[in-house]
Amino acid sequence: MNCYLWELEAILEGLSLRELDKQEQNAIFGFNLRYILNAKKPQMKKIINKKSAENRIKKAFDRNTKQMKKQNKRLDRALKALEHFKNRG
C-alpha cells in the first residue's frame, strides 16, 4: 500500500484512538460489572437506558429535523430583521 507520510500518520493516529476507545469500553464494562455484583437490587436503567440511547441516535441521524431546525432558525432571524427595519424609511 502506497501512501503519503501525512496519510500514514492519520492512519496511525486513528488506530491509537481506536485502542483508547477499546480501553475506555473495558473500563466502563468493569465498573458496570462491579455495580451488578455489589448492588442489592441492581437496575438495568442505572447501567444503560436503551430507550433514551435509541432516541439520541435517531435524532442524530434524522435529516428532516436538522434541516427544519436550520431553516426555522434562519427564517426567524430574517423575519426579525425585516420587522426591525420595516419602519425605517
PDB file of N, CA, C and O in Angstrom:
ATOM      1  N   MET A   1       0.834  -1.160   0.000  1.00  0.00           N
ATOM      2  CA  MET A   1       0.000   0.000   0.000  1.00  0.00           C
ATOM      3  C   MET A   1       0.893   1.243   0.000  1.00  0.00           C
ATOM      4  O   MET A   1       1.753   1.400   0.867  1.00  0.00           O
ATOM      5  N   ASN A   2       0.687   2.095  -0.952  1.00  0.00           N
ATOM      6  CA  ASN A   2       1.444   3.333  -1.036  1.00  0.00           C
ATOM      7  C   ASN A   2       0.604   4.474  -0.486  1.00  0.00           C
ATOM      8  O   ASN A   2      -0.567   4.627  -0.833  1.00  0.00           O
ATOM      9  N   CYS A   3       1.218   5.267   0.371  1.00  0.00           N
ATOM     10  CA  CYS A   3       0.525   6.439   0.882  1.00  0.00           C
ATOM     11  C   CYS A   3       1.548   7.482   1.309  1.00  0.00           C
ATOM     12  O   CYS A   3       2.716   7.178   1.552  1.00  0.00           O
ATOM     13  N   TYR A   4       1.082   8.690   1.389  1.00  0.00           N
ATOM     14  CA  TYR A   4       1.950   9.781   1.811  1.00  0.00           C
ATOM     15  C   TYR A   4       2.188   9.707   3.311  1.00  0.00           C
ATOM     16  O   TYR A   4       1.500   8.980   4.028  1.00  0.00           O
ATOM     17  N   LEU A   5       3.169  10.467   3.774  1.00  0.00           N
ATOM     18  CA  LEU A   5       3.506  10.469   5.190  1.00  0.00           C
ATOM     19  C   LEU A   5       2.327  10.943   6.040  1.00  0.00           C
ATOM     20  O   LEU A   5       2.046  10.361   7.088  1.00  0.00           O
ATOM     21  N   TRP A   6       1.638  11.992   5.596  1.00  0.00           N
ATOM     22  CA  TRP A   6       0.526  12.522   6.384  1.00  0.00           C
ATOM     23  C   TRP A   6      -0.633  11.523   6.445  1.00  0.00           C
ATOM     24  O   TRP A   6      -1.358  11.469   7.438  1.00  0.00           O
ATOM     25  N   GLU A   7      -0.807  10.725   5.371  1.00  0.00           N
ATOM     26  CA  GLU A   7      -1.845   9.693   5.388  1.00  0.00           C
ATOM     27  C   GLU A   7      -1.492   8.586   6.383  1.00  0.00           C
ATOM     28  O   GLU A   7      -2.350   8.093   7.115  1.00  0.00           O
ATOM     29  N   LEU A   8      -0.220   8.209   6.394  1.00  0.00           N
ATOM     30  CA  LEU A   8       0.244   7.180   7.327  1.00  0.00           C
ATOM     31  C   LEU A   8       0.088   7.657   8.773  1.00  0.00           C
ATOM     32  O   LEU A   8      -0.341   6.897   9.642  1.00  0.00           O
ATOM     33  N   GLU A   9       0.436   8.907   9.018  1.00  0.00           N
ATOM     34  CA  GLU A   9       0.289   9.451  10.366  1.00  0.00           C
ATOM     35  C   GLU A   9      -1.185   9.484  10.786  1.00  0.00           C
ATOM     36  O   GLU A   9      -1.513   9.202  11.939  1.00  0.00           O
ATOM     37  N   ALA A  10      -2.072   9.830   9.842  1.00  0.00           N
ATOM     38  CA  ALA A  10      -3.502   9.844  10.151  1.00  0.00           C
ATOM     39  C   ALA A  10      -4.009   8.439  10.455  1.00  0.00           C
ATOM     40  O   ALA A  10      -4.827   8.257  11.357  1.00  0.00           O
ATOM     41  N   ILE A  11      -3.533   7.450   9.715  1.00  0.00           N
ATOM     42  CA  ILE A  11      -3.936   6.057   9.960  1.00  0.00           C
ATOM     43  C   ILE A  11      -3.465   5.602  11.338  1.00  0.00           C
ATOM     44  O   ILE A  11      -4.224   4.983  12.084  1.00  0.00           O
ATOM     45  N   LEU A  12      -2.219   5.908  11.674  1.00  0.00           N
ATOM     46  CA  LEU A  12      -1.680   5.518  12.976  1.00  0.00           C
ATOM     47  C   LEU A  12      -2.398   6.231  14.118  1.00  0.00           C
ATOM     48  O   LEU A  12      -2.637   5.641  15.172  1.00  0.00           O
ATOM     49  N   GLU A  13      -2.740   7.496  13.906  1.00  0.00           N
ATOM     50  CA  GLU A  13      -3.489   8.231  14.919  1.00  0.00           C
ATOM     51  C   GLU A  13      -4.862   7.600  15.121  1.00  0.00           C
ATOM     52  O   GLU A  13      -5.316   7.439  16.254  1.00  0.00           O
ATOM     53  N   GLY A  14      -5.519   7.246  14.023  1.00  0.00           N
ATOM     54  CA  GLY A  14      -6.826   6.608  14.121  1.00  0.00           C
ATOM     55  C   GLY A  14      -6.759   5.272  14.847  1.00  0.00           C
ATOM     56  O   GLY A  14      -7.635   4.957  15.652  1.00  0.00           O
ATOM     57  N   LEU A  15      -5.732   4.490  14.567  1.00  0.00           N
ATOM     58  CA  LEU A  15      -5.573   3.207  15.252  1.00  0.00           C
ATOM     59  C   LEU A  15      -5.332   3.407  16.745  1.00  0.00           C
ATOM     60  O   LEU A  15      -5.851   2.654  17.568  1.00  0.00           O
ATOM     61  N   SER A  16      -4.549   4.414  17.089  1.00  0.00           N
ATOM     62  CA  SER A  16      -4.293   4.703  18.503  1.00  0.00           C
ATOM     63  C   SER A  16      -5.570   5.150  19.209  1.00  0.00           C
ATOM     64  O   SER A  16      -5.828   4.748  20.344  1.00  0.00           O
ATOM     65  N   LEU A  17      -6.362   5.974  18.543  1.00  0.00           N
ATOM     66  CA  LEU A  17      -7.625   6.419  19.130  1.00  0.00           C
ATOM     67  C   LEU A  17      -8.603   5.264  19.283  1.00  0.00           C
ATOM     68  O   LEU A  17      -9.359   5.212  20.253  1.00  0.00           O
ATOM     69  N   ARG A  18      -8.591   4.333  18.324  1.00  0.00           N
ATOM     70  CA  ARG A  18      -9.454   3.160  18.430  1.00  0.00           C
ATOM     71  C   ARG A  18      -9.058   2.311  19.634  1.00  0.00           C
ATOM     72  O   ARG A  18      -9.919   1.797  20.349  1.00  0.00           O
ATOM     73  N   GLU A  19      -7.748   2.166  19.855  1.00  0.00           N
ATOM     74  CA  GLU A  19      -7.264   1.401  21.000  1.00  0.00           C
ATOM     75  C   GLU A  19      -7.680   2.074  22.312  1.00  0.00           C
ATOM     76  O   GLU A  19      -8.050   1.398  23.273  1.00  0.00           O
ATOM     77  N   LEU A  20      -7.616   3.391  22.343  1.00  0.00           N
ATOM     78  CA  LEU A  20      -8.050   4.130  23.524  1.00  0.00           C
ATOM     79  C   LEU A  20      -9.542   3.926  23.765  1.00  0.00           C
ATOM     80  O   LEU A  20      -9.963   3.767  24.911  1.00  0.00           O
ATOM     81  N   ASP A  21     -10.342   3.927  22.711  1.00  0.00           N
ATOM     82  CA  ASP A  21     -11.780   3.681  22.848  1.00  0.00           C
ATOM     83  C   ASP A  21     -12.053   2.288  23.398  1.00  0.00           C
ATOM     84  O   ASP A  21     -12.957   2.106  24.213  1.00  0.00           O
ATOM     85  N   LYS A  22     -11.278   1.306  22.957  1.00  0.00           N
ATOM     86  CA  LYS A  22     -11.442  -0.058  23.480  1.00  0.00           C
ATOM     87  C   LYS A  22     -11.129  -0.113  24.968  1.00  0.00           C
ATOM     88  O   LYS A  22     -11.829  -0.780  25.729  1.00  0.00           O
ATOM     89  N   GLN A  23     -10.071   0.594  25.386  1.00  0.00           N
ATOM     90  CA  GLN A  23      -9.718   0.619  26.807  1.00  0.00           C
ATOM     91  C   GLN A  23     -10.818   1.284  27.628  1.00  0.00           C
ATOM     92  O   GLN A  23     -11.137   0.840  28.731  1.00  0.00           O
ATOM     93  N   GLU A  24     -11.393   2.348  27.083  1.00  0.00           N
ATOM     94  CA  GLU A  24     -12.483   3.027  27.765  1.00  0.00           C
ATOM     95  C   GLU A  24     -13.698   2.104  27.899  1.00  0.00           C
ATOM     96  O   GLU A  24     -14.334   2.065  28.952  1.00  0.00           O
ATOM     97  N   GLN A  25     -14.016   1.368  26.845  1.00  0.00           N
ATOM     98  CA  GLN A  25     -15.144   0.435  26.897  1.00  0.00           C
ATOM     99  C   GLN A  25     -14.900  -0.654  27.939  1.00  0.00           C
ATOM    100  O   GLN A  25     -15.819  -1.045  28.658  1.00  0.00           O
ATOM    101  N   ASN A  26     -13.663  -1.142  28.021  1.00  0.00           N
ATOM    102  CA  ASN A  26     -13.339  -2.161  29.025  1.00  0.00           C
ATOM    103  C   ASN A  26     -13.479  -1.605  30.440  1.00  0.00           C
ATOM    104  O   ASN A  26     -13.950  -2.306  31.336  1.00  0.00           O
ATOM    105  N   ALA A  27     -13.076  -0.362  30.648  1.00  0.00           N
ATOM    106  CA  ALA A  27     -13.200   0.253  31.966  1.00  0.00           C
ATOM    107  C   ALA A  27     -14.672   0.420  32.341  1.00  0.00           C
ATOM    108  O   ALA A  27     -15.055   0.149  33.479  1.00  0.00           O
ATOM    109  N   ILE A  28     -15.487   0.858  31.403  1.00  0.00           N
ATOM    110  CA  ILE A  28     -16.917   1.015  31.658  1.00  0.00           C
ATOM    111  C   ILE A  28     -17.547  -0.338  31.969  1.00  0.00           C
ATOM    112  O   ILE A  28     -18.378  -0.454  32.870  1.00  0.00           O
ATOM    113  N   PHE A  29     -17.149  -1.351  31.221  1.00  0.00           N
ATOM    114  CA  PHE A  29     -17.651  -2.700  31.471  1.00  0.00           C
ATOM    115  C   PHE A  29     -17.286  -3.153  32.888  1.00  0.00           C
ATOM    116  O   PHE A  29     -18.108  -3.744  33.588  1.00  0.00           O
ATOM    117  N   GLY A  30     -16.055  -2.873  33.300  1.00  0.00           N
ATOM    118  CA  GLY A  30     -15.618  -3.257  34.645  1.00  0.00           C
ATOM    119  C   GLY A  30     -16.432  -2.577  35.729  1.00  0.00           C
ATOM    120  O   GLY A  30     -16.832  -3.214  36.703  1.00  0.00           O
ATOM    121  N   PHE A  31     -16.681  -1.276  35.562  1.00  0.00           N
ATOM    122  CA  PHE A  31     -17.487  -0.557  36.553  1.00  0.00           C
ATOM    123  C   PHE A  31     -18.920  -1.080  36.585  1.00  0.00           C
ATOM    124  O   PHE A  31     -19.507  -1.219  37.659  1.00  0.00           O
ATOM    125  N   ASN A  32     -19.481  -1.366  35.422  1.00  0.00           N
ATOM    126  CA  ASN A  32     -20.838  -1.905  35.383  1.00  0.00           C
ATOM    127  C   ASN A  32     -20.902  -3.279  36.039  1.00  0.00           C
ATOM    128  O   ASN A  32     -21.854  -3.582  36.759  1.00  0.00           O
ATOM    129  N   LEU A  33     -19.904  -4.102  35.795  1.00  0.00           N
ATOM    130  CA  LEU A  33     -19.859  -5.430  36.403  1.00  0.00           C
ATOM    131  C   LEU A  33     -19.746  -5.321  37.920  1.00  0.00           C
ATOM    132  O   LEU A  33     -20.390  -6.069  38.656  1.00  0.00           O
ATOM    133  N   ARG A  34     -18.924  -4.384  38.378  1.00  0.00           N
ATOM    134  CA  ARG A  34     -18.782  -4.181  39.820  1.00  0.00           C
ATOM    135  C   ARG A  34     -20.112  -3.744  40.441  1.00  0.00           C
ATOM    136  O   ARG A  34     -20.484  -4.200  41.522  1.00  0.00           O
ATOM    137  N   TYR A  35     -20.817  -2.857  39.741  1.00  0.00           N
ATOM    138  CA  TYR A  35     -22.123  -2.405  40.237  1.00  0.00           C
ATOM    139  C   TYR A  35     -23.096  -3.578  40.336  1.00  0.00           C
ATOM    140  O   TYR A  35     -23.785  -3.729  41.345  1.00  0.00           O
ATOM    141  N   ILE A  36     -23.154  -4.403  39.300  1.00  0.00           N
ATOM    142  CA  ILE A  36     -24.098  -5.520  39.271  1.00  0.00           C
ATOM    143  C   ILE A  36     -23.785  -6.530  40.377  1.00  0.00           C
ATOM    144  O   ILE A  36     -24.695  -7.054  41.019  1.00  0.00           O
ATOM    145  N   LEU A  37     -22.505  -6.797  40.596  1.00  0.00           N
ATOM    146  CA  LEU A  37     -22.131  -7.791  41.603  1.00  0.00           C
ATOM    147  C   LEU A  37     -22.334  -7.289  43.032  1.00  0.00           C
ATOM    148  O   LEU A  37     -22.600  -8.085  43.932  1.00  0.00           O
ATOM    149  N   ASN A  38     -22.211  -5.973  43.253  1.00  0.00           N
ATOM    150  CA  ASN A  38     -22.267  -5.452  44.612  1.00  0.00           C
ATOM    151  C   ASN A  38     -23.620  -4.848  45.001  1.00  0.00           C
ATOM    152  O   ASN A  38     -23.891  -4.676  46.189  1.00  0.00           O
ATOM    153  N   ALA A  39     -24.452  -4.533  44.050  1.00  0.00           N
ATOM    154  CA  ALA A  39     -25.735  -3.907  44.371  1.00  0.00           C
ATOM    155  C   ALA A  39     -26.710  -4.942  44.916  1.00  0.00           C
ATOM    156  O   ALA A  39     -26.731  -6.093  44.480  1.00  0.00           O
ATOM    157  N   LYS A  40     -27.521  -4.504  45.885  1.00  0.00           N
ATOM    158  CA  LYS A  40     -28.512  -5.421  46.452  1.00  0.00           C
ATOM    159  C   LYS A  40     -29.607  -5.712  45.435  1.00  0.00           C
ATOM    160  O   LYS A  40     -30.024  -6.857  45.262  1.00  0.00           O
ATOM    161  N   LYS A  41     -30.065  -4.655  44.764  1.00  0.00           N
ATOM    162  CA  LYS A  41     -31.082  -4.805  43.718  1.00  0.00           C
ATOM    163  C   LYS A  41     -30.621  -4.022  42.493  1.00  0.00           C
ATOM    164  O   LYS A  41     -31.045  -2.883  42.299  1.00  0.00           O
ATOM    165  N   PRO A  42     -29.777  -4.601  41.677  1.00  0.00           N
ATOM    166  CA  PRO A  42     -29.287  -3.856  40.511  1.00  0.00           C
ATOM    167  C   PRO A  42     -30.405  -3.564  39.518  1.00  0.00           C
ATOM    168  O   PRO A  42     -31.268  -4.403  39.260  1.00  0.00           O
ATOM    169  N   GLN A  43     -30.368  -2.361  38.974  1.00  0.00           N
ATOM    170  CA  GLN A  43     -31.371  -1.945  37.995  1.00  0.00           C
ATOM    171  C   GLN A  43     -30.680  -1.691  36.660  1.00  0.00           C
ATOM    172  O   GLN A  43     -29.617  -1.072  36.594  1.00  0.00           O
ATOM    173  N   MET A  44     -31.303  -2.177  35.619  1.00  0.00           N
ATOM    174  CA  MET A  44     -30.726  -2.036  34.286  1.00  0.00           C
ATOM    175  C   MET A  44     -30.677  -0.576  33.845  1.00  0.00           C
ATOM    176  O   MET A  44     -29.780  -0.189  33.096  1.00  0.00           O
ATOM    177  N   LYS A  45     -31.625   0.235  34.296  1.00  0.00           N
ATOM    178  CA  LYS A  45     -31.654   1.636  33.882  1.00  0.00           C
ATOM    179  C   LYS A  45     -30.449   2.409  34.405  1.00  0.00           C
ATOM    180  O   LYS A  45     -30.055   3.413  33.812  1.00  0.00           O
ATOM    181  N   LYS A  46     -29.863   1.955  35.502  1.00  0.00           N
ATOM    182  CA  LYS A  46     -28.670   2.629  36.017  1.00  0.00           C
ATOM    183  C   LYS A  46     -27.438   2.304  35.174  1.00  0.00           C
ATOM    184  O   LYS A  46     -26.459   3.050  35.180  1.00  0.00           O
ATOM    185  N   ILE A  47     -27.493   1.197  34.456  1.00  0.00           N
ATOM    186  CA  ILE A  47     -26.370   0.814  33.609  1.00  0.00           C
ATOM    187  C   ILE A  47     -26.541   1.412  32.219  1.00  0.00           C
ATOM    188  O   ILE A  47     -25.648   2.093  31.715  1.00  0.00           O
ATOM    189  N   ILE A  48     -27.687   1.157  31.604  1.00  0.00           N
ATOM    190  CA  ILE A  48     -27.956   1.706  30.281  1.00  0.00           C
ATOM    191  C   ILE A  48     -29.455   1.906  30.130  1.00  0.00           C
ATOM    192  O   ILE A  48     -30.255   1.037  30.479  1.00  0.00           O
ATOM    193  N   ASN A  49     -29.812   3.055  29.608  1.00  0.00           N
ATOM    194  CA  ASN A  49     -31.203   3.347  29.313  1.00  0.00           C
ATOM    195  C   ASN A  49     -31.351   3.249  27.797  1.00  0.00           C
ATOM    196  O   ASN A  49     -31.076   4.201  27.065  1.00  0.00           O
ATOM    197  N   LYS A  50     -31.787   2.089  27.348  1.00  0.00           N
ATOM    198  CA  LYS A  50     -31.818   1.796  25.919  1.00  0.00           C
ATOM    199  C   LYS A  50     -32.749   2.733  25.159  1.00  0.00           C
ATOM    200  O   LYS A  50     -32.433   3.148  24.044  1.00  0.00           O
ATOM    201  N   LYS A  51     -33.866   3.060  25.735  1.00  0.00           N
ATOM    202  CA  LYS A  51     -34.836   3.904  25.041  1.00  0.00           C
ATOM    203  C   LYS A  51     -34.272   5.296  24.761  1.00  0.00           C
ATOM    204  O   LYS A  51     -34.400   5.804  23.647  1.00  0.00           O
ATOM    205  N   SER A  52     -33.654   5.912  25.759  1.00  0.00           N
ATOM    206  CA  SER A  52     -33.093   7.246  25.542  1.00  0.00           C
ATOM    207  C   SER A  52     -31.896   7.196  24.602  1.00  0.00           C
ATOM    208  O   SER A  52     -31.685   8.127  23.825  1.00  0.00           O
ATOM    209  N   ALA A  53     -31.105   6.121  24.659  1.00  0.00           N
ATOM    210  CA  ALA A  53     -29.971   5.985  23.742  1.00  0.00           C
ATOM    211  C   ALA A  53     -30.449   5.846  22.298  1.00  0.00           C
ATOM    212  O   ALA A  53     -29.859   6.421  21.384  1.00  0.00           O
ATOM    213  N   GLU A  54     -31.520   5.080  22.101  1.00  0.00           N
ATOM    214  CA  GLU A  54     -32.090   4.941  20.753  1.00  0.00           C
ATOM    215  C   GLU A  54     -32.626   6.275  20.249  1.00  0.00           C
ATOM    216  O   GLU A  54     -32.449   6.618  19.080  1.00  0.00           O
ATOM    217  N   ASN A  55     -33.276   7.025  21.126  1.00  0.00           N
ATOM    218  CA  ASN A  55     -33.796   8.335  20.722  1.00  0.00           C
ATOM    219  C   ASN A  55     -32.675   9.291  20.332  1.00  0.00           C
ATOM    220  O   ASN A  55     -32.805  10.033  19.359  1.00  0.00           O
ATOM    221  N   ARG A  56     -31.576   9.280  21.085  1.00  0.00           N
ATOM    222  CA  ARG A  56     -30.437  10.145  20.738  1.00  0.00           C
ATOM    223  C   ARG A  56     -29.859   9.772  19.380  1.00  0.00           C
ATOM    224  O   ARG A  56     -29.502  10.648  18.592  1.00  0.00           O
ATOM    225  N   ILE A  57     -29.765   8.477  19.105  1.00  0.00           N
ATOM    226  CA  ILE A  57     -29.224   8.025  17.818  1.00  0.00           C
ATOM    227  C   ILE A  57     -30.163   8.421  16.687  1.00  0.00           C
ATOM    228  O   ILE A  57     -29.711   8.893  15.644  1.00  0.00           O
ATOM    229  N   LYS A  58     -31.452   8.236  16.882  1.00  0.00           N
ATOM    230  CA  LYS A  58     -32.418   8.600  15.844  1.00  0.00           C
ATOM    231  C   LYS A  58     -32.387  10.097  15.570  1.00  0.00           C
ATOM    232  O   LYS A  58     -32.449  10.513  14.413  1.00  0.00           O
ATOM    233  N   LYS A  59     -32.293  10.909  16.613  1.00  0.00           N
ATOM    234  CA  LYS A  59     -32.232  12.356  16.431  1.00  0.00           C
ATOM    235  C   LYS A  59     -30.952  12.769  15.718  1.00  0.00           C
ATOM    236  O   LYS A  59     -30.964  13.706  14.919  1.00  0.00           O
ATOM    237  N   ALA A  60     -29.864  12.092  15.992  1.00  0.00           N
ATOM    238  CA  ALA A  60     -28.588  12.446  15.372  1.00  0.00           C
ATOM    239  C   ALA A  60     -28.591  12.184  13.872  1.00  0.00           C
ATOM    240  O   ALA A  60     -27.942  12.905  13.114  1.00  0.00           O
ATOM    241  N   PHE A  61     -29.312  11.162  13.442  1.00  0.00           N
ATOM    242  CA  PHE A  61     -29.296  10.790  12.031  1.00  0.00           C
ATOM    243  C   PHE A  61     -30.556  11.185  11.272  1.00  0.00           C
ATOM    244  O   PHE A  61     -30.687  10.860  10.092  1.00  0.00           O
ATOM    245  N   ASP A  62     -31.470  11.870  11.913  1.00  0.00           N
ATOM    246  CA  ASP A  62     -32.698  12.287  11.252  1.00  0.00           C
ATOM    247  C   ASP A  62     -32.428  13.563  10.466  1.00  0.00           C
ATOM    248  O   ASP A  62     -32.185  14.618  11.052  1.00  0.00           O
ATOM    249  N   ARG A  63     -32.469  13.470   9.163  1.00  0.00           N
ATOM    250  CA  ARG A  63     -32.137  14.612   8.307  1.00  0.00           C
ATOM    251  C   ARG A  63     -33.229  15.667   8.305  1.00  0.00           C
ATOM    252  O   ARG A  63     -32.928  16.860   8.270  1.00  0.00           O
ATOM    253  N   ASN A  64     -34.467  15.264   8.343  1.00  0.00           N
ATOM    254  CA  ASN A  64     -35.574  16.217   8.243  1.00  0.00           C
ATOM    255  C   ASN A  64     -35.586  17.211   9.398  1.00  0.00           C
ATOM    256  O   ASN A  64     -35.790  18.405   9.182  1.00  0.00           O
ATOM    257  N   THR A  65     -35.372  16.734  10.616  1.00  0.00           N
ATOM    258  CA  THR A  65     -35.426  17.649  11.750  1.00  0.00           C
ATOM    259  C   THR A  65     -34.236  18.595  11.747  1.00  0.00           C
ATOM    260  O   THR A  65     -34.372  19.754  12.138  1.00  0.00           O
ATOM    261  N   LYS A  66     -33.064  18.121  11.311  1.00  0.00           N
ATOM    262  CA  LYS A  66     -31.900  19.002  11.248  1.00  0.00           C
ATOM    263  C   LYS A  66     -32.146  20.141  10.272  1.00  0.00           C
ATOM    264  O   LYS A  66     -31.895  21.304  10.589  1.00  0.00           O
ATOM    265  N   GLN A  67     -32.636  19.807   9.090  1.00  0.00           N
ATOM    266  CA  GLN A  67     -32.862  20.821   8.076  1.00  0.00           C
ATOM    267  C   GLN A  67     -33.971  21.765   8.486  1.00  0.00           C
ATOM    268  O   GLN A  67     -33.878  22.967   8.236  1.00  0.00           O
ATOM    269  N   MET A  68     -35.013  21.253   9.107  1.00  0.00           N
ATOM    270  CA  MET A  68     -36.120  22.107   9.520  1.00  0.00           C
ATOM    271  C   MET A  68     -35.690  23.073  10.607  1.00  0.00           C
ATOM    272  O   MET A  68     -36.096  24.235  10.598  1.00  0.00           O
ATOM    273  N   LYS A  69     -34.873  22.611  11.544  1.00  0.00           N
ATOM    274  CA  LYS A  69     -34.407  23.489  12.612  1.00  0.00           C
ATOM    275  C   LYS A  69     -33.561  24.621  12.040  1.00  0.00           C
ATOM    276  O   LYS A  69     -33.708  25.773  12.449  1.00  0.00           O
ATOM    277  N   LYS A  70     -32.678  24.302  11.100  1.00  0.00           N
ATOM    278  CA  LYS A  70     -31.843  25.328  10.494  1.00  0.00           C
ATOM    279  C   LYS A  70     -32.695  26.316   9.713  1.00  0.00           C
ATOM    280  O   LYS A  70     -32.489  27.526   9.805  1.00  0.00           O
ATOM    281  N   GLN A  71     -33.645  25.809   8.950  1.00  0.00           N
ATOM    282  CA  GLN A  71     -34.497  26.683   8.162  1.00  0.00           C
ATOM    283  C   GLN A  71     -35.346  27.566   9.073  1.00  0.00           C
ATOM    284  O   GLN A  71     -35.493  28.759   8.808  1.00  0.00           O
ATOM    285  N   ASN A  72     -35.897  27.008  10.123  1.00  0.00           N
ATOM    286  CA  ASN A  72     -36.713  27.789  11.035  1.00  0.00           C
ATOM    287  C   ASN A  72     -35.886  28.867  11.726  1.00  0.00           C
ATOM    288  O   ASN A  72     -36.357  29.987  11.923  1.00  0.00           O
ATOM    289  N   LYS A  73     -34.661  28.529  12.092  1.00  0.00           N
ATOM    290  CA  LYS A  73     -33.797  29.490  12.758  1.00  0.00           C
ATOM    291  C   LYS A  73     -33.463  30.650  11.816  1.00  0.00           C
ATOM    292  O   LYS A  73     -33.508  31.814  12.213  1.00  0.00           O
ATOM    293  N   ARG A  74     -33.135  30.325  10.586  1.00  0.00           N
ATOM    294  CA  ARG A  74     -32.845  31.368   9.603  1.00  0.00           C
ATOM    295  C   ARG A  74     -34.084  32.194   9.299  1.00  0.00           C
ATOM    296  O   ARG A  74     -34.020  33.419   9.194  1.00  0.00           O
ATOM    297  N   LEU A  75     -35.193  31.518   9.160  1.00  0.00           N
ATOM    298  CA  LEU A  75     -36.444  32.215   8.870  1.00  0.00           C
ATOM    299  C   LEU A  75     -36.806  33.162  10.007  1.00  0.00           C
ATOM    300  O   LEU A  75     -37.222  34.294   9.762  1.00  0.00           O
ATOM    301  N   ASP A  76     -36.653  32.711  11.235  1.00  0.00           N
ATOM    302  CA  ASP A  76     -36.952  33.565  12.388  1.00  0.00           C
ATOM    303  C   ASP A  76     -36.052  34.790  12.410  1.00  0.00           C
ATOM    304  O   ASP A  76     -36.514  35.898  12.682  1.00  0.00           O
ATOM    305  N   ARG A  77     -34.784  34.598  12.129  1.00  0.00           N
ATOM    306  CA  ARG A  77     -33.853  35.733  12.103  1.00  0.00           C
ATOM    307  C   ARG A  77     -34.200  36.712  10.982  1.00  0.00           C
ATOM    308  O   ARG A  77     -34.152  37.926  11.177  1.00  0.00           O
ATOM    309  N   ALA A  78     -34.547  36.183   9.815  1.00  0.00           N
ATOM    310  CA  ALA A  78     -34.897  37.046   8.685  1.00  0.00           C
ATOM    311  C   ALA A  78     -36.158  37.842   8.983  1.00  0.00           C
ATOM    312  O   ALA A  78     -36.216  39.039   8.699  1.00  0.00           O
ATOM    313  N   LEU A  79     -37.163  37.195   9.548  1.00  0.00           N
ATOM    314  CA  LEU A  79     -38.403  37.899   9.889  1.00  0.00           C
ATOM    315  C   LEU A  79     -38.166  38.955  10.971  1.00  0.00           C
ATOM    316  O   LEU A  79     -38.761  40.033  10.939  1.00  0.00           O
ATOM    317  N   LYS A  80     -37.303  38.638  11.914  1.00  0.00           N
ATOM    318  CA  LYS A  80     -36.976  39.601  12.959  1.00  0.00           C
ATOM    319  C   LYS A  80     -36.266  40.820  12.371  1.00  0.00           C
ATOM    320  O   LYS A  80     -36.548  41.953  12.763  1.00  0.00           O
ATOM    321  N   ALA A  81     -35.351  40.593  11.439  1.00  0.00           N
ATOM    322  CA  ALA A  81     -34.644  41.691  10.781  1.00  0.00           C
ATOM    323  C   ALA A  81     -35.607  42.535   9.954  1.00  0.00           C
ATOM    324  O   ALA A  81     -35.536  43.764   9.976  1.00  0.00           O
ATOM    325  N   LEU A  82     -36.504  41.879   9.224  1.00  0.00           N
ATOM    326  CA  LEU A  82     -37.478  42.632   8.431  1.00  0.00           C
ATOM    327  C   LEU A  82     -38.382  43.477   9.321  1.00  0.00           C
ATOM    328  O   LEU A  82     -38.684  44.625   8.994  1.00  0.00           O
ATOM    329  N   GLU A  83     -38.802  42.923  10.417  1.00  0.00           N
ATOM    330  CA  GLU A  83     -39.647  43.667  11.344  1.00  0.00           C
ATOM    331  C   GLU A  83     -38.904  44.864  11.934  1.00  0.00           C
ATOM    332  O   GLU A  83     -39.476  45.939  12.113  1.00  0.00           O
ATOM    333  N   HIS A  84     -37.633  44.662  12.229  1.00  0.00           N
ATOM    334  CA  HIS A  84     -36.814  45.736  12.815  1.00  0.00           C
ATOM    335  C   HIS A  84     -36.637  46.905  11.835  1.00  0.00           C
ATOM    336  O   HIS A  84     -36.745  48.069  12.221  1.00  0.00           O
ATOM    337  N   PHE A  85     -36.366  46.581  10.567  1.00  0.00           N
ATOM    338  CA  PHE A  85     -36.081  47.627   9.579  1.00  0.00           C
ATOM    339  C   PHE A  85     -37.330  48.080   8.811  1.00  0.00           C
ATOM    340  O   PHE A  85     -37.227  48.910   7.908  1.00  0.00           O
ATOM    341  N   LYS A  86     -38.489  47.552   9.155  1.00  0.00           N
ATOM    342  CA  LYS A  86     -39.716  47.874   8.414  1.00  0.00           C
ATOM    343  C   LYS A  86     -40.098  49.346   8.542  1.00  0.00           C
ATOM    344  O   LYS A  86     -40.534  49.941   7.557  1.00  0.00           O
ATOM    345  N   ASN A  87     -39.955  49.938   9.683  1.00  0.00           N
ATOM    346  CA  ASN A  87     -40.412  51.290   9.911  1.00  0.00           C
ATOM    347  C   ASN A  87     -39.382  52.355   9.537  1.00  0.00           C
ATOM    348  O   ASN A  87     -39.659  53.550   9.646  1.00  0.00           O
ATOM    349  N   ARG A  88     -38.221  51.940   9.108  1.00  0.00           N
ATOM    350  CA  ARG A  88     -37.215  52.927   8.677  1.00  0.00           C
ATOM    351  C   ARG A  88     -37.490  53.315   7.251  1.00  0.00           C
ATOM    352  O   ARG A  88     -37.899  52.478   6.447  1.00  0.00           O
ATOM    353  N   GLY A  89     -37.277  54.536   6.930  1.00  0.00           N
ATOM    354  CA  GLY A  89     -37.562  54.861   5.553  1.00  0.00           C
ATOM    355  C   GLY A  89     -36.946  56.086   5.162  1.00  0.00           C
ATOM    356  O   GLY A  89     -37.088  56.511   4.016  1.00  0.00           O
TER     357      GLY A  89
END
